[in-house]
Amino acid sequence: MKIFSLNGTWKAITDDENIGEAEGYFELDYDDSDWTFIKVPGHWQEEGFPNHQGILWYRYTFEIPDEMKEFFKIIRLQFKGIFYYCKVWLNEQYLGDHEGYFDTFDFNVTALLEKENLLVVKVVCDDEKDMSNKRQITGVFSYWDSSDPLFNPGGIWHDVALVETGSTYFKYVEIKTKILDENTAKLFLRVEIFTEKIGEKKFLLIIQPKNFQGSEIQEEFYEKLDTNEIIFEKEILLEDAHLWWTWDHGYPYLYLLKIAVFEGEKVSDETEHIFGIREFKRIIKNRGWEFYLNNKRIYLRGGNYAPSDHRIAYVTRETIEKDIELAREANFNMIRVHAHIDRIELHEVCAEKGILIWQDFALQWGYSMKIKEPAKEQIKKMVKKIQNYPSQAVYCCHNEPFTGMSSKSLILLGIVLLISYGVAWVVDTYLGILKNATFWGLFLILTFLFGLIPTSVFIYNKNKNVLDRELVKAVQEIDDSLPVVPNSGVMGVLWKGTDLHTYEGWYSGKNYRDAYCYTKFPLKRMVCFITEYGAQAFPNVENLKKILKEDNLWPLNWGLLKKRYRCQPMFFACWFNFKDYSNITEWVEATQSYQAELLKFYNELWRINRYNPNGGTLMFQFNDCFPGITWSIVDYWRTPKKGYYSTKLSFEPVYVMADWPKTHYKPNKTFTSNIYVVNDLHEPIPNAKVQWQIQDTQKNTVASGDYTCSLDEDSIQTLGKITYTFPSDAQGSYTLILTLEFNETQITNSYTLKIK
C-alpha cells in the first residue's frame, strides 16, 4: 500500500447563501483566484475564517506521478475526518457525500484520475441553537459546559490522501481473543476484503510481540474470494500467551498482527494492528456493577477525559502521551472519553500504558429523532474503529440524554409551573382538594406531554427510551463481547438505572457531605458506578494571566469569565464569600483547595462503599480542552491543580482512610471515626502497619494508636474505631494523621478537625 498525501495549502470560500453548487464551484474552469488560501488539515476558524459557521467550499489542484496510473491498481481518495457534512467532486465528477466527523471514508477514483486533477469539497458545520433538537452528531465539540463557547470545529480536520493498492485490498480486520488457560489463548480473526479479481488468494499472517521479547507466529494460507466483497474468519492458537493488564495489576503486553494479501507473487495490500490478549466483562449483582479483567475482579478508578484539545486537528501524539502519563501517575486505571471520539492515538497510547477506556458515543444531551439512522451507522463505525485495542472496555451510547433544555422549552416549563400552581390554588380554594397533590400531578402530566424536565430526565423521552436502546443494539451487532451502557447519568431508584452523576457541593446540597445520602437506602441503589462529580477551580495565576488582562484579574470580571471561559459565578457564590479574598492569588488558592478537598471526600466515599454496591468511580474532569475555568484537575497548559494531587493520593491502589470529619466540632465533644484499609491489588499484603495520631494546633500529639493487619487481595477492611474528646479550651484546627506501611511503601493521609 502506498499513500500520496493531499495535505497542504488549499483554497476556500464561504457560502452563507448555499449557492455554490448552482454557481459551479466544483467545475474545472471556475475562477477561484479570489478564494482564500487555507491549510488542510485544520479548522476553518483557525485558518483564515474566524467566527464562520455553516458552509465552506474547498478546492485543491494536484498532480500525480505517472506510476500511479499503472494497470491492476486501485486508487482510493481517503478522508480521515471532516466536521461535519460534506460533498466531494473530483475533476467535476460527483463522488458522493458523507456525514460524521470521526470516521475514515474513501472513494474509488482509479478511473477518474488525470495527470492534473481538481478536488472540491463542500463542508457544512452549523452552530445549532436548540440544545434539545440537535442534528449534528459532534458531541462535546459542539455545545458543552467545558468547551470553548465561541469555537465551531468545522473543516477538513484530518489527513487527505490517495491510497494505492493492488486489485485486492483490506477493508476491515476484527480481532477477538479468548483465554483458554494461564498460558494459552485463541485468536479469532474476521477479515473484510474487496477484490476486482475473483479467485483464490494467498495470505501471509505474522503475529509478533510488540513490547516484549517472545516468539513469532508466521502462517501462509489461501482463501477463495468468489465475490467482490467477502468476509472470512480464521482461528489461531497462541501458546505462551502473555495477557494484557492495566498498569496497576500487571503489564500491558501487546502483540502486532500483520496480514498481507497477494496477487500472484506481489503484495496487493497489507495491514497491521496492535492487540492484546484480554477479556473484560461486567456482572450486575443486586444493582451493583462488578467488572472483571481476565477473570479477575477490578475496581475502576479514573476520570472524564475531554478532547485532547477542542481544536483536535492540531493535537499531537506527544500531547496525548503526556495526558495519559499524568493520568497514570494520578493512579487512574480507566478514563472516560467524554461524549466524543478522539484521535486514534489516544487508544494506542492507553493500550501501551495499561489504561482502560469507557468510550462514549458523540451524543451530548438532546437530539432530534431524525438522527436515529445516521447515529446507528456512526456508532457502528466508532466500534469498528476502536474495538481491537485491548484498552477498550465499555461502550456508552449517550451522555445525559435530557430533552427540554432549550430556551423555548425552559420558557414552556415556566408556563407549566404557573399553570400547575394556578390550577392547584383554584382547586384547593374552591373544592378543598389537596393543593400539593394537584400541583404535582398536573405538573408531571404536562411535563410528560411536552417532553420537559424533569419527566424527560427520570421518566420518559424518545432520546433515552427509543434512540439509545436502538444504539445499544447497533453496538452489539458489531461487538457483543464488551459491556454496553445505553446512557450515562440516568440513575434509577424505583427502576433500573445506569451510572450516577452527582454534584453535591457544587450544584446542590448544603455542602459536599450531603452525598452521604447515597450510602443509605433507597439512594444506595444508585451508586453502582459513578461517572461524574466535582467542582470548578481556577488555573494558577501564571496561566490565568495568559487569558485575562491585568484589569480583569482583580477584581475578577465575572461577566467575561462566564461568557468566554465557562466559569459559573452563581455556583462559586454558593461556596465562597468573595469578600474574604483580597487578591487573585488568595482566590485561586481557595478554589483549588476546595476542589481538592471535595474530590478527596468523594473518592474516599465511593471506595469505602466498594462493591457495596459501587464498582468504580470516574471523577469529572481530568483535563481542559481550551483555556477555561472548569472542573478540570489538569488545566489547558497541562499544569496540575491541587485537585490532581488529592486525587492521586485518594486513588492509591493500597490506601488508608477514615470517616470524613464533620464541618466542625465543639469543645468537650467527641470525635469518632472508623479506620479503613483498601487493597485494590490482586495479591495479599501481609503485615501491613497502620498508625494514627491526632495533633492539636501546636502539632502536639494528643492521641494515637496502631494496628497490624494482613490485607486480602481485592478487599476493604475496617480496622477499628478511634475516639477523642476535645478539651474544653480547644480552638483552631486539629489534625488526624493516618500512616500505612507495607512492602517498603508508606502512604500518609490526613484530615482537618475544625473547632468552633
ZIQUI-V670721 format. One record per pair of residues at least 12 apart in sequence whose C-alpha atoms are under 10 Angstrom apart, sorted by the first residue. I is the first residue (numbers start at 0). J is the second residue. Records with the same first field share a line. If there is no record, write none. Layout:
BEGIN
I->J, J
END
This chain:
BEGIN
0->73, 74, 162, 163, 164, 165, 168, 266, 267, 268, 269, 270
1->67, 74, 160, 161, 162, 163, 164, 165, 268
2->74, 75, 76, 77, 159, 160, 161, 162, 163, 164
3->63, 64, 67, 74, 76, 159, 160, 161, 162, 163
4->76, 77, 158, 159, 160, 161, 162
5->39, 40, 59, 60, 61, 62, 76, 77, 78, 118, 158, 159, 160, 161
6->38, 39, 40, 41, 59, 155, 157, 158, 159, 160
7->37, 38, 39, 40, 41, 59, 158, 159
8->35, 36, 37, 38, 39, 40, 58, 59, 60
9->34, 35, 36, 37, 38, 39, 40, 57, 58, 59, 60, 61, 118, 119
10->31, 32, 33, 34, 35, 36, 37, 38, 39, 56, 57, 58, 59, 60, 119
11->31, 33, 34, 35, 36, 37, 38, 43, 46, 47, 48, 55, 56, 57, 58, 59, 119, 120, 121
12->24, 31, 33, 34, 35, 36, 37, 48, 54, 55, 56, 57, 58, 121
13->34, 35, 43, 48, 51, 52, 53, 54, 55, 56, 57, 121, 122
14->52, 53, 54, 55, 56, 121, 122, 123
15->51, 52, 53, 54, 55
16->53, 54
17->53, 54, 55
19->54, 55, 56, 121
20->56, 121
23->91
24->56, 57, 58, 88, 91, 119, 120, 121
25->56, 57, 58, 87, 88, 89, 90, 91, 92, 93, 117, 118, 119, 120, 121
26->58, 88, 89, 90, 91, 92, 117, 118, 119
27->60, 89, 90, 91, 116, 117, 118, 119
28->91
31->58
34->56, 57, 58
35->47, 48, 57
36->57, 58
37->57, 58
38->154, 155, 156
39->57, 59, 154, 155, 156, 157, 158, 159, 312
40->79, 80, 81, 154, 155, 156, 157, 158, 159, 312, 313
41->81, 152, 153, 154, 155, 156, 157, 158, 310, 311, 312, 313
42->81, 82, 150, 151, 152, 153, 154, 155, 156, 157, 310, 311, 312, 313
43->55, 151, 152, 153, 154, 155, 156
44->150, 151, 152, 153, 154, 310
45->150, 151, 152, 153, 154, 310
46->154
49->149, 150, 151
50->149, 150, 151
51->124, 125, 126, 150, 151, 152, 153
52->123, 124, 125, 126, 127, 150, 151, 152, 153, 154
53->83, 122, 123, 124, 125, 126, 127, 151, 153
54->84, 85, 121, 122, 123, 124, 125, 153, 154
55->85, 120, 121, 122, 123, 124, 153, 154
56->85, 86, 119, 120, 121, 122, 123, 154
57->87, 118, 119, 120, 121, 122, 154, 155
58->88, 89, 117, 118, 119, 120, 121
59->89, 116, 117, 118, 119, 120
60->89, 90, 115, 116, 117, 118, 119
61->113, 114, 115, 116, 117, 118
62->112, 113, 114, 115, 116, 117
63->112, 113, 114, 115, 116, 161
64->113, 114, 115
65->113, 114
67->109, 112, 113, 114, 161, 162, 163, 164
68->109, 110, 112, 113, 114, 163
69->109
70->109, 165, 166
71->109, 164, 165, 166, 167, 195, 196, 262, 267
72->109, 163, 164, 165, 166, 167, 195, 267
73->107, 108, 109, 110, 161, 162, 163, 164, 165, 166, 167, 168, 194, 195, 267
74->105, 106, 107, 108, 109, 110, 111, 112, 160, 161, 162, 163, 164, 165, 166
75->104, 105, 106, 107, 108, 109, 160, 161, 162, 163, 164
76->89, 94, 104, 105, 106, 107, 108, 109, 118, 159, 160, 161, 162, 163
77->103, 104, 105, 106, 107, 108, 158, 159, 160, 161, 162
78->101, 102, 103, 104, 105, 106, 155, 156, 157, 158, 159, 160, 161
79->100, 101, 102, 103, 104, 105, 155, 156, 157, 158, 159, 160
80->99, 100, 101, 102, 103, 104, 154, 155, 156, 157, 158, 159, 312, 342
81->97, 98, 99, 100, 101, 102, 103, 104, 122, 123, 124, 152, 153, 154, 155, 156, 157, 158, 159, 312
82->98, 99, 100, 101, 122, 123, 124, 125, 135, 136, 137, 140, 151, 152, 153, 154, 155, 156, 157
83->97, 98, 99, 100, 101, 122, 123, 124, 125, 135, 136, 137, 152, 153, 154, 155, 156
84->96, 97, 98, 99, 100, 121, 122, 123, 124, 125, 135, 153, 154
85->97, 98, 99, 100, 120, 121, 122, 123, 124, 154, 155
86->98, 119, 120, 121, 122, 123
87->106, 118, 119, 120, 121, 122
88->117, 118, 119, 120, 121
89->108, 111, 112, 116, 117, 118, 119, 120
90->111, 112, 113, 115, 116, 117, 118, 119
91->111, 116, 117, 118, 119
92->108, 111, 117, 118, 119
93->119, 120
94->106, 107, 108
96->120, 121, 122
97->122
98->122, 123, 135, 136, 373, 374, 376, 377
99->135, 136, 137, 361, 373, 374, 376, 377, 380
100->124, 135, 136, 137, 140, 152, 153, 154, 155, 156, 157, 339, 340, 361, 377
101->136, 137, 156, 157, 339, 340, 341, 342, 343, 361, 377, 380, 381, 384
102->340, 377, 378, 380, 381, 383, 384
103->157, 158, 159, 380, 384
105->159, 160, 161, 162
106->161
107->161, 162
108->161, 162
109->161, 163
120->155
121->154, 155
122->153, 154, 155
123->153, 154
124->137, 141, 151, 152, 153, 154
125->141, 151, 152, 153
126->141, 142, 149, 150, 151, 152, 153
127->141, 142
128->142, 405, 406
129->365, 366, 367, 403, 404, 405, 406, 407, 408
130->142, 143, 363, 364, 365, 366, 367, 401, 402, 403, 404, 405, 406, 408
131->363, 364, 365, 366, 367, 400, 401, 402, 403, 404, 405, 406, 407, 408, 451, 462
132->364, 365, 366, 367, 368, 369, 370, 402, 403, 404, 405, 462
133->362, 363, 364, 365, 366, 367, 368, 369, 370
134->365, 366, 367, 368, 369, 370, 371, 373, 374
135->361, 362, 366, 367, 370, 373, 374
136->338, 339, 360, 361, 362, 363, 366, 370, 373, 374, 377
137->152, 338, 339, 340, 360, 361, 362, 363
138->337, 338, 339, 340, 359, 360, 361, 362, 363, 364, 397, 398
139->305, 306, 309, 337, 338, 339, 340, 361, 362, 363, 364, 398
140->152, 153, 305, 306, 308, 309, 310, 311, 338, 339, 340, 361, 363, 624
141->153, 309, 361, 363
142->363, 364
143->338, 363, 364, 565
144->564, 565, 566, 567, 629, 630
145->305, 309, 564, 565, 566, 620, 622, 623, 624, 625, 626, 627, 628, 629, 630, 631
146->305, 306, 308, 309, 563, 564, 565, 623, 624, 625, 626, 627, 629
147->308, 309, 310, 563, 564, 565, 623, 624, 625, 626, 627
148->561, 562, 563, 564, 565, 625, 627
149->562, 563, 564
150->309, 310, 625
151->309, 310
152->309, 310, 311, 312
153->310
154->312
155->312
156->310, 311, 312, 313
157->311, 312, 313, 342
158->312
163->267, 268
164->266, 267, 268, 269
165->194, 195, 196, 260, 261, 262, 265, 266, 267, 268, 269
166->193, 194, 195, 196, 197, 261, 262, 267, 268
167->192, 193, 194, 195, 196, 197, 200, 224, 227, 228, 260, 261, 262, 266, 267, 268, 269
168->191, 192, 193, 194, 195, 228, 259, 260, 261, 266, 267, 268, 269, 270
169->190, 191, 192, 193, 194, 228, 258, 259, 260, 267, 268, 269, 270
170->190, 191, 192, 193, 228, 229, 230, 270
171->189, 190, 191, 192, 193, 230, 270, 383, 384
172->188, 189, 190, 191, 192, 230, 231, 232, 258, 270, 271, 272, 383, 387
173->187, 188, 189, 190, 191, 232, 272, 383, 384, 385, 386, 387, 477, 478
174->186, 187, 188, 189, 190, 233, 256, 272, 273, 274, 275, 276, 386, 387, 388, 389
175->187, 188, 189, 234, 274, 275, 276, 277, 278, 386, 387, 388, 389, 478, 480
176->188, 234, 235, 236, 237, 274, 275, 276, 277, 278, 387, 389, 480
177->236, 237, 276, 277, 278, 293
178->237, 240, 242, 276, 277, 278, 293, 294
179->236, 237, 238, 240
180->238, 240
181->238, 239, 240, 241, 242, 293
182->237, 238, 239, 240, 241, 242
183->236, 237, 238, 239, 240, 241, 242, 276
184->235, 236, 237, 238, 239, 240, 241, 242, 276, 277
185->234, 235, 236, 237, 238, 240, 276
186->233, 234, 235, 236, 237, 276
187->232, 233, 234, 235, 236
188->231, 232, 233, 234, 235
189->230, 231, 232, 233, 234
190->229, 230, 231, 232, 233, 258
191->228, 229, 230, 231, 232
192->224, 226, 227, 228, 229, 230, 231, 260
193->224, 226, 227, 228, 229, 230
194->224, 225, 226, 227, 228, 229, 267
195->224, 226, 227, 228
196->224, 225, 226, 227, 262
197->223, 224, 225, 226, 227, 228
198->222, 223, 224, 225, 226, 227, 262
199->221, 222, 223, 224, 225, 261, 262, 263
200->220, 221, 222, 223, 224, 260, 261, 262, 263, 267
201->219, 220, 221, 222, 223, 259, 260, 261, 262, 263, 264, 265, 266
202->218, 219, 220, 221, 222, 258, 259, 260, 261, 262, 266, 268, 269
203->217, 218, 219, 220, 221, 257, 258, 259, 260, 261, 266, 269
204->216, 217, 218, 219, 220, 256, 257, 258, 259, 260, 269, 271
205->217, 218, 219, 255, 256, 257, 258, 259, 271
206->218, 235, 237, 254, 255, 256, 257, 258, 271, 272, 273, 274
207->253, 254, 255, 256, 257, 273
208->241, 252, 253, 254, 255, 256, 273, 274, 275
209->252, 253, 254, 255, 256, 273, 274, 275, 351
210->250, 251, 252, 253, 254, 255, 351
211->241, 251, 252, 253, 254
213->239, 240, 241, 254
214->238, 239
215->254, 255
216->235, 236, 237, 238, 256
217->257, 258
218->235, 258
219->258, 259
220->260
221->260, 261
222->260
237->276
240->252, 275, 276
241->253, 254, 275, 276, 277
242->254, 275, 276, 277, 278, 293, 389
243->274, 275, 276, 277, 278, 292, 293, 350, 351, 353, 389, 390
244->275, 276, 277, 278, 292, 293, 332, 350, 352, 353, 354, 355, 389, 390
245->292, 297, 327, 331, 332, 333, 349, 350, 351, 352, 353, 354, 355, 389, 390
246->327, 330, 331, 332, 351, 352, 353, 354, 355
247->327, 330, 331, 332, 353, 354, 651, 652, 679, 680, 681
248->292, 295, 297, 332, 353, 652, 679, 680, 681, 682
249->353, 680, 681
250->351, 352, 353
251->275, 276, 277, 349, 350, 351, 352, 353, 354, 389, 390
252->274, 275, 276, 277, 350, 351, 352, 353, 389
253->273, 274, 275, 276, 350, 351, 353, 388, 389
254->272, 273, 274, 275, 276
255->271, 272, 273, 274, 275
256->270, 271, 272, 273, 274
257->269, 270, 271, 272, 273
258->270, 271, 272
259->271
272->387, 388
273->347, 350, 351, 387, 388, 389
274->347, 350, 351, 386, 387, 388, 389, 390
275->350, 351, 387, 388, 389, 390
276->293, 388, 389
277->292, 293, 294, 388, 389, 390
278->291, 292, 293, 294, 295, 389, 392, 480, 481
279->291, 292, 293, 294, 295, 296, 297, 355, 389, 390, 391, 392, 393, 480, 481, 482
280->292, 293, 294, 295, 296, 392, 393, 480, 481, 482
281->296, 392, 393, 481, 482, 483, 614
282->296, 482, 614
283->527, 612, 614
284->527, 610, 611, 612
285->524, 527, 611, 612
286->491, 492, 495, 496, 497, 523, 524, 525, 526, 527, 528, 611, 612, 613
287->523, 524, 525, 526, 527, 528, 609, 610, 611, 612, 613, 614
288->497, 498, 526, 527, 528, 609, 610, 611, 612, 613, 614, 615
289->527, 528, 609, 610, 612, 613, 614, 615
290->392, 482, 614, 615
292->355, 392
295->681, 713
296->614, 679, 680, 681, 713
297->332, 614, 615, 679, 680, 681, 713
298->332, 333, 606, 609, 610, 613, 614, 615, 616, 652, 678, 679, 680, 713, 714
299->331, 332, 333, 334, 355, 528, 529, 606, 609, 613, 614, 615, 616, 617, 650, 679
300->329, 330, 331, 332, 333, 334, 355, 529, 530, 602, 606, 614, 615, 616, 617, 618, 646, 649, 650, 651, 652, 679
301->326, 327, 329, 330, 331, 332, 333, 334, 335, 354, 355, 356, 357, 530, 602, 615, 616, 617, 618, 619, 620, 621, 646, 647, 650
302->326, 329, 331, 332, 333, 334, 335, 336, 337, 357, 529, 530, 531, 532, 616, 617, 618, 619, 620, 621, 622, 631, 632, 646
303->333, 334, 335, 336, 337, 338, 356, 357, 530, 531, 532, 617, 618, 619, 620, 621, 622, 631
304->322, 323, 326, 333, 334, 335, 336, 337, 338, 339, 341, 356, 357, 358, 617, 618, 619, 620, 621, 622, 623, 624, 631
305->334, 335, 336, 337, 338, 339, 340, 341, 619, 620, 621, 622, 623, 624, 625, 631
306->319, 336, 337, 338, 339, 340, 341, 342, 345, 622, 623, 624, 625
307->319, 322, 336, 341, 342, 345, 622, 623, 624, 625, 635
308->341, 622, 623, 624, 625, 626, 635
309->623, 624, 625, 626
310->624, 625
311->341, 342, 624
312->342
314->341, 342, 344
315->342, 344, 345
316->342, 343, 344, 345, 347, 348
317->344, 348
318->345, 637
319->342, 344, 345, 346, 347, 348, 349
320->344, 345, 347, 348, 349, 351, 352
321->348, 637
322->345, 348, 621, 622, 633, 637
323->345, 348, 349, 351, 352, 353, 354
324->348, 349, 352, 354
325->621, 633, 637, 638, 639, 643, 647
326->354, 621, 622, 633, 643, 647
327->349, 352, 353, 354, 647
328->643, 644, 647, 651
329->621, 643, 644, 645, 646, 647, 648, 649, 650, 651
330->354, 646, 647, 648, 649, 650, 651, 652
331->353, 354, 355, 616, 617, 646, 647, 650, 651, 652
332->349, 352, 353, 354, 355, 356, 390, 617, 650, 652
333->349, 353, 354, 355, 356, 357, 390, 391, 392, 615, 616, 617
334->349, 354, 355, 356, 357, 358, 390, 530, 617, 618, 620, 621
335->355, 356, 357, 358, 359, 393, 394, 395, 530, 531, 617, 618, 619, 620, 621
336->356, 357, 358, 359, 360, 361, 394, 395
337->357, 358, 359, 360, 361, 362, 363, 395, 397, 398, 530, 619, 620
338->358, 359, 360, 361, 362, 363, 364, 395, 396, 397, 398, 399, 487
339->358, 359, 360, 361, 362, 363, 397, 398
340->358, 359, 360, 361, 381, 384, 385
341->358, 361
343->384, 385, 388
346->384, 385, 386, 387, 388, 389, 390, 391
347->385, 388, 389, 390
348->388, 390
349->388, 389, 390, 391
350->388, 389, 390, 391
351->388, 389, 390
352->390
353->389, 390
354->389, 390, 391, 392
355->388, 389, 390, 391, 392, 393
356->388, 389, 390, 391, 392, 393, 394
357->390, 391, 392, 393, 394, 395, 482, 483, 484, 530, 617
358->381, 382, 385, 391, 392, 393, 394, 395, 396, 483, 484
359->378, 381, 393, 394, 395, 396, 397, 398, 483, 484, 485, 486, 487
360->374, 377, 378, 381, 382, 394, 395, 396, 397, 398, 470, 486
361->374, 377, 378, 381, 395, 396, 397, 398
362->374, 395, 396, 397, 398, 399, 400, 467, 486
363->396, 397, 398, 399, 400, 401, 487
364->397, 398, 399, 400, 401, 402, 403, 404, 462, 463
365->397, 398, 399, 400, 401, 402, 403, 404, 405, 460, 461, 462, 463
366->400, 401, 402, 461, 462, 466
367->402, 461, 462, 466
368->461, 462, 465, 466
369->466
370->466
371->462, 465, 466, 467, 469, 470
372->466, 469, 470
374->396, 466, 467, 469, 470, 473
375->396, 466, 467, 469, 470, 471, 472, 473, 474
376->470, 473, 474
377->470, 473, 474
378->394, 395, 396, 470, 471, 473, 474, 477
379->470, 472, 473, 474, 475, 476, 477, 478
380->474, 477
381->394, 474, 477
382->394, 473, 474, 475, 476, 477, 478
383->474, 477, 478
386->477, 478, 480, 481
391->481
392->480, 481, 482, 483
393->480, 481, 482, 483, 484
394->471, 474, 475, 478, 481, 482, 483, 484, 485, 486
395->467, 470, 471, 474, 482, 483, 484, 485, 486, 487
396->463, 466, 467, 468, 469, 470, 471, 473, 474, 483, 484, 485, 486, 487
397->462, 463, 466, 467, 470, 471, 484, 485, 486, 487, 488
398->463, 485, 486, 487, 488, 489
399->456, 462, 463, 486, 487, 488, 489, 500
400->455, 456, 460, 461, 462, 463, 464, 466, 467, 485, 486, 487, 488, 489
401->450, 451, 452, 453, 454, 455, 456, 457, 459, 460, 461, 462, 463, 488, 489
402->450, 451, 452, 453, 454, 455, 456, 459, 460, 461, 462, 463
403->446, 449, 450, 451, 452, 453, 454, 455, 456, 460
404->450, 451, 452, 455
405->451
408->449, 450, 451, 452
409->451, 452
411->446, 449, 451
412->442, 445, 446, 449, 450, 451, 452, 453
415->441, 442, 443, 444, 445, 446, 449, 451
416->438, 439, 441, 442, 443, 445, 446
417->438, 442
418->438, 441, 442, 445
419->434, 435, 437, 438, 439, 440, 441, 442, 443, 444, 445
420->434, 435, 437, 438, 439, 441, 442
421->434, 438
422->434, 437, 438, 441
423->435, 436, 437, 438, 439, 440, 441, 442
424->437, 438
426->438
442->454
443->458
447->459, 460
448->460
456->488, 489, 490
457->489, 490, 491, 492, 494, 496
458->489, 491, 494
462->486
463->485, 486, 487, 489
464->485, 486
466->485
467->484, 485, 486
468->484, 485, 486
469->485
470->483, 484, 485, 486
471->483, 484, 485, 486
472->485
484->496, 497, 498
485->497
486->498
487->499, 500, 529, 530, 531
488->500, 501, 528, 529, 530, 531
489->525
490->522, 524, 525, 526, 527, 528, 529
491->521, 522, 524, 525, 526
492->520, 521, 522, 523, 524, 525
493->521, 522, 524, 525
494->524
495->524, 525
496->524, 525, 526, 527
497->525, 526, 527, 528, 529
498->525, 526, 527, 528, 529, 530, 531, 613, 616
499->517, 524, 525, 526, 527, 528, 529, 530, 531, 532, 616
500->525, 526, 528, 529, 530, 531, 532, 533, 617, 618, 619
501->514, 517, 526, 529, 530, 531, 532, 533, 601, 619
502->514, 531, 532, 533, 534, 619
503->515, 532, 533, 534, 597, 601
504->532, 533, 534, 570, 573, 574, 593, 594, 597
505->532, 533, 534, 535, 567, 570, 571, 573, 574, 594, 597
506->532, 533, 534, 569, 570, 571, 573
507->570, 573
508->573
509->573, 574
510->573, 574, 597, 662
511->533, 534, 596, 597, 598, 600, 601
512->597, 600, 601, 604, 659, 660, 661, 662
514->600, 601, 604
515->601, 604, 605, 659
517->604, 605, 608
518->604, 605, 607, 608, 611, 612
523->608, 611, 612, 613
524->611, 612, 613
525->612, 613
526->605, 608, 609, 610, 611, 612, 613, 614, 615, 616
527->605, 608, 609, 610, 611, 612, 613, 614, 615, 616
528->605, 609, 610, 612, 613, 614, 615, 616, 617
529->601, 602, 605, 613, 614, 615, 616, 617, 618, 619
530->615, 616, 617, 618, 619, 620
531->616, 617, 618, 619, 620
532->597, 598, 601, 602, 616, 617, 618, 619, 620, 630
533->594, 595, 597, 598, 599, 601, 618, 619, 620, 629, 630, 631, 632, 642
534->570, 571, 590, 591, 593, 594, 595, 596, 597, 598, 619, 620, 629, 630, 631, 632, 642
535->565, 566, 567, 568, 570, 571, 590, 591, 593, 594, 619, 620, 628, 629, 630, 631, 632
536->566, 571, 586, 587, 588, 589, 590, 591, 592, 593, 594, 595, 627, 628, 629, 630, 631, 632, 634, 640, 641, 642
537->566, 583, 586, 587, 588, 589, 590, 591, 594, 627, 628, 629, 630, 631, 632, 634, 640
538->587, 588, 590, 591, 626, 627, 628, 629, 631, 632, 633, 634, 635, 636, 638, 639, 640, 641
539->583, 584, 586, 587, 588, 591, 634, 638, 639, 640, 641
540->552, 583, 584, 585, 586, 587, 588
541->584
542->626, 634, 635, 636, 638
543->583, 587, 626, 627, 628
545->626
546->560, 564, 626, 627
547->559, 560
552->582, 583, 584
553->581, 582, 583, 584, 586
554->577, 580, 581, 582, 583
555->582, 583, 586
557->569
560->627, 628
561->627, 628
563->626, 627, 628
564->625, 626, 627, 628, 629
565->626, 627, 628, 629, 630
566->627, 628, 629, 630
567->628, 629
571->590
574->590, 593
575->589, 590, 593
587->640
588->640, 641
590->640, 641, 642
591->632, 640, 641, 642, 643
592->640, 641, 642, 645
593->641, 642
594->630, 631, 632, 640, 641, 642, 643, 645
595->632, 640, 641, 642, 643, 644, 645, 646
596->641, 642, 645, 646, 750
597->642, 645, 646
598->618, 619, 632, 642, 643, 645, 646, 649
599->642, 643, 644, 645, 646, 647, 648, 649, 650, 659
600->645, 646, 649, 658, 659, 660
601->616, 618, 646, 649, 659
602->615, 616, 617, 618, 645, 646, 648, 649, 650
603->646, 649, 650, 654, 655, 656, 657, 658, 659, 675
604->656, 657, 658, 659
606->649, 650, 654, 656, 675, 676, 677, 679, 715
607->656, 657, 658, 675, 676, 677, 715, 716, 717
608->715
609->677, 679, 713, 714, 715
610->714, 715
616->650
618->630, 631, 632, 646
619->631, 632
620->632, 633
621->633, 634, 639, 642, 643
622->634, 635, 636, 637, 638, 639
623->635, 636, 637
624->636
630->642
631->643
632->644, 645, 646
645->748
648->746, 747, 748
649->748
650->679
651->677, 678, 679, 746
652->677, 678, 679, 680, 713
653->676, 677, 678, 679, 680, 684, 710, 713, 714, 715, 739, 740, 741, 744, 745, 746
654->675, 676, 677, 678, 679, 715, 737, 738, 739, 740, 745, 746, 747, 748
655->674, 675, 676, 677, 678, 689, 690, 715, 716, 717, 718, 737, 738, 739, 740, 746, 747, 748, 749
656->672, 673, 674, 675, 676, 677, 717, 736, 737, 738, 739, 747, 748, 749, 750
657->671, 672, 673, 674, 675, 676, 717, 720, 721, 735, 736, 737, 748, 749, 750
658->671, 672, 673, 674, 675, 720, 750
659->672, 673, 750, 751, 752
660->672, 735, 750, 751, 752, 753
661->751, 752, 753
662->751, 752, 753, 754, 755
663->732, 751, 752, 753, 754, 755
664->724, 725, 729, 730, 732, 752, 753, 754, 755
665->724, 725, 726, 727, 728, 729, 730, 753, 754, 755
666->724, 725, 726, 727, 728, 729, 730, 754, 755
667->723, 724, 725, 726, 727, 728, 729
668->723, 724, 725, 726, 727, 729, 754
669->722, 723, 724, 725, 726
670->721, 722, 723, 724, 725, 752
671->720, 721, 722, 723, 724
672->719, 720, 721, 722, 723
673->717, 718, 719, 720, 721, 722
674->689, 691, 706, 716, 717, 718, 719, 720, 721, 737
675->689, 715, 716, 717, 718, 719, 720
676->689, 708, 710, 714, 715, 716, 717, 718, 739
677->710, 711, 712, 713, 714, 715, 716, 717
678->710, 711, 712, 713, 714, 715, 716
679->711, 712, 713, 714, 715
680->710, 711, 712, 713, 714
681->711, 712, 713, 714
682->710, 711, 712, 713
683->709, 710, 711, 712, 713, 714
684->708, 709, 710, 711, 712, 741, 742
685->707, 708, 709, 710, 711, 741, 742
686->706, 707, 708, 709, 710, 740, 741, 742
687->706, 707, 708, 709, 710, 739, 740, 741, 742, 744
688->705, 706, 707, 708, 709, 738, 739, 740, 741, 745
689->704, 705, 706, 707, 708, 718, 737, 738, 739, 740, 741, 745, 746, 747
690->703, 704, 705, 706, 707, 736, 737, 738, 739, 740, 747
691->703, 704, 705, 706, 721, 735, 736, 737, 738, 739, 747, 748, 749
692->704, 705, 721, 734, 735, 736, 737, 738, 749
693->723, 733, 734, 735, 736, 737, 749, 750, 751, 752
694->732, 733, 734, 735, 736, 751, 752
695->725, 729, 730, 731, 732, 733, 734, 735, 752
696->729, 730, 731, 732, 733, 734
697->731, 732, 733
698->733, 734
699->733, 734
700->733, 734, 735, 736
701->723, 725, 733
702->721, 722, 723, 724, 735
703->721, 722, 723, 735, 736, 737
704->721, 737
705->718, 737, 738, 739
706->718, 719, 739
707->739, 740
709->741
710->741
725->754
728->754
729->753, 754, 755
730->753, 754, 755
731->752, 753, 754, 755
732->750, 751, 752, 753, 754, 755
733->750, 751, 752, 753, 754
734->749, 750, 751, 752, 753
735->748, 749, 750, 751, 752
736->748, 749, 750, 751
737->749, 750
END
